[in-house]
Amino acid sequence: MKITMIGTGYVGLVTGTCFSEMGNDVCCVDIDEEKVENLNNGIVSIYEVGLEEMISKNREIGNLTFTTKLNEGLKNSDLCFIAVGTPMAEDGSADLQYVLEVAKEIGKTVTNDLIVVNKSTVPVGTGEKVKETIITELEKRGKNYNINIVSNPEFLKEGAAISDFMRPDRIIIGSDNQEVIDIMKELYSPFTLKHERFITMDIRSAEMSKYASNAMLATRISFMNEMANICEMVGADINLIREGIGSDSRIGYNFLYPGIGYGGSCFPKDIKSLINTAESHKYDLKLLKAVESVNNEQKLSLVNKIISKFGNNLSGYTFAIWGLAFKPETDDMREAPSVIIINELFKKGAKINAFDPRANEVAKQYYFKDEDNIKFFGNKYEALNNVDALILVTEWKEFRSPNFDEIKDRMKNNLIFDGRNQYNKELMSKFDFEYYQIG
């Protein structure tokens, strides 16, 4: 199929590349000239396991192209995916300006019948707005092309996006047109050869499914963090409790790990957007407001433990931070707990030695630019030299089994504050660490 992908951010780039991998002719369109030029030169601005190699391969064989010209991308296109950002507006709602701008440009540019697929995370009712916008522009041109709208929410996990796309848990298609549904099913058939994962529904339900999914996962995270906090007070072990409740088939083990809260580009934004949607219909989402509140407080849990140990004035203390990205296998620091933790420690007068396998440059350029109280290191052990404590923030695999003797040799104190409960208390006792975890 001939596919146009508008937007070369995380979702658009992964989606377009994976479609090209299956032999489709994919043209990715973006207004950012520098980004497009970089992509045409093999430079990928985001880190995702396997993505750069797949882009290079499909560019070479001609399945994948990049351009800033929408008319080039839309020429003879069968499907046009909208995959632009929906940032959070001041009131917490999803800002649809980019989605609707794209819809307007499609209406001004399209020269044939077209299926327009909304891949961006958007509030319920956006599909109707997109179609109205396109039709309005077509009427101005005196054109009457057949435009069908589809909602096809993405469920990609950063750090595992390629594997998620190639082996999806489910593919949700929102449409009221069976012919269009059949085309979408054909498009996705290479990804569902072993298992039928294709789910169809109306557009509004498809739009809502993304928010509902993220809301459930965020709720599980905040629930476990609440349990961890009360376990610490009563002397119970949250890690053992996780095993106990996770063995219940109705609950399962996924997203039951206590920690310092969720971050990233999806959960925080989508929870706020869903709350805003409910409020616009005069409904109070009490549960999700509590989920959000617990998460915001949880990001300060390690800081509170550090203050309890060292006091409120941290001047003269230096702490090593292992992990800056909001999760492993990505360089994404949007809403990352590390940013909150580091800034709170700065307020108390502390200095930071930071290391992340992928996010150092992102942190330097966007989050701590011109900040004198933080130093970045290319090796996790170098960041430990003469620090007063180690703070684990992101659960990268390379942090799971470090050389604990070397950690002790480099630090002033045998102190570890673990925000992801990566180690166990028995192991820490064996190596004579004073060890603080969540719960």
PyMOL commands that set and color helices and strands:
alter all, ss='L'
color gray80, all
select helices_A, chain A and resi 10-21+33-40+51-61+70-74+97-109+126-141+161-166+178-191+203-234+238-246+267-280+286-298+301-310+337-347+360-367+382-384+397-399+404-410+425-430
alter helices_A, ss='H'
color red, helices_A
select strands_A, chain A and resi 2-6+25-29+64-67+79-82+114-118+147-151+171-174+198-201+318-322+351-355+374-376+389-392+415-418+434-437
alter strands_A, ss='S'
color yellow, strands_A
deselect
rebuild
show_as cartoon
